[in-house]
Amino acid sequence: MLAALIGREIRLALRHGADSVAAVLFFLVVSVLSPLAISPSPAVLARLAGGIVWVAALLASLLPLERLFGADYDDGSLDQLLLSGLSPLAVAAGKTAAHWLLTGLPLLVAAGPIAIMLRLDPGRVAVLLEGLLPGTLTLSLIGAAGAALVLGARRGAMLLPLLVLPLATPVLIFGTAAVAQDHPRAELLLLAALLAAALPLCPLAAGAGLKAAAGS
Amino acid sequence: MLQAEALAAIRGERLVLRDVSFTLRPGEALAVRGPNGAGKSTLLRLLAGLMRPAAGRLLWGGKDALDDPPLHARRLAYLGHQDAVKAGLTGAENLRFAARVSGGSVAQALALMELSALADLPVRLYSAGQKRRLALARVALSKAPLWLLDEPSNGLDAAAAASLGRLIEAQRERGGMVIAASHLPLALERAGELVLG
């Protein structure tokens, strides 16, 4: 049934194509604009490429969060999902998985070419992607928990980045540090540890948020 | 058998329901009446397990129904005051997830609410009444023993209201229970009545 929920999310996203493409386009535009703002010199760009890709990915993954549960909350679908026999935790986990498949995965695919365009040392592109894989998963988990917690709150859209971005700082720190290191094993393991912590905790928090939003 | 014992609900520091008690046996229906704001929707959300009662108990076959909300959810079909349909999906696609949950047939449910001709049309093109019929078709999919209907006849024309009546009759003949909230008189035959507010 969890698979049916994820399938429903993907079908919806494909039908409303613009929503899911918007995050990737935002990522591309921010990455392409940064050299204009900083410096087009290959030496400078190569040093900053990892950071640019990470910040752009972090901001892009925030974009679809407000509608992740918001759309279902507004039209009553959230009640139907919570009454489908799935636990709130499972609903939250399914929606989180869909968010990663529709935002995190496309970002991961786009990150490689963007990093090369920004003159990142080709040897470090693999490390960047190795960090982005657990990184984008953790960002989806934290983001979904934040989105569920602000559900039903006034000014939720404004509150959401203020709640999610501070929680995402460890991911950003270790992700960018990994790209800068010659031996990034420790940083990559720390990213995996962050993912391991977020994996059970975030759906739990998101599930509680969904239940509270339905019961208010 | 569904039993409510002295249920109370608080919303936003206001007591909207107090001392609501009733018993519903298989095959019975209950019409919940009352003016706007009397707490009809709140009562249905409470019975669905979406909200926790501030006081009182809800019993299913003598046991506390809200001990295990996902289990209670499988015993019921809920029609909210919103239609919970997605504008970008077709009528049939909108029901697919619910069909997977309940194991019912989408085509049959659409036929019951006379939506077969619109099955492959995006819901964006539906009228308000047709959307309501689609939401009712989702309830018709369900084989759950308890139906909770919040203003089911909203926006329906005479023919659709008659389909709704047949749907409710069929559910009761199967031994199912129906609780419908409406501020207008609803054509429920041989139904108990609960007046709020």
Interface residues (C-beta under 8 A of the other chain):
Chain A: M1 A4 L5 R8 R11 L12 R15 H16 D75 G76 S77 D79 Q80 L82 L83 S84 G85 L86 S87 A214 G215 S216
Chain B: R11 R45 A48 G49 L50 M51 R52 P69 P70 L71 A73 R74 L76 Y78 G80 H81 Q82 D83 A84 V85 K86 G88 L89 E93 R96 F97 A98 R100 V101 R138
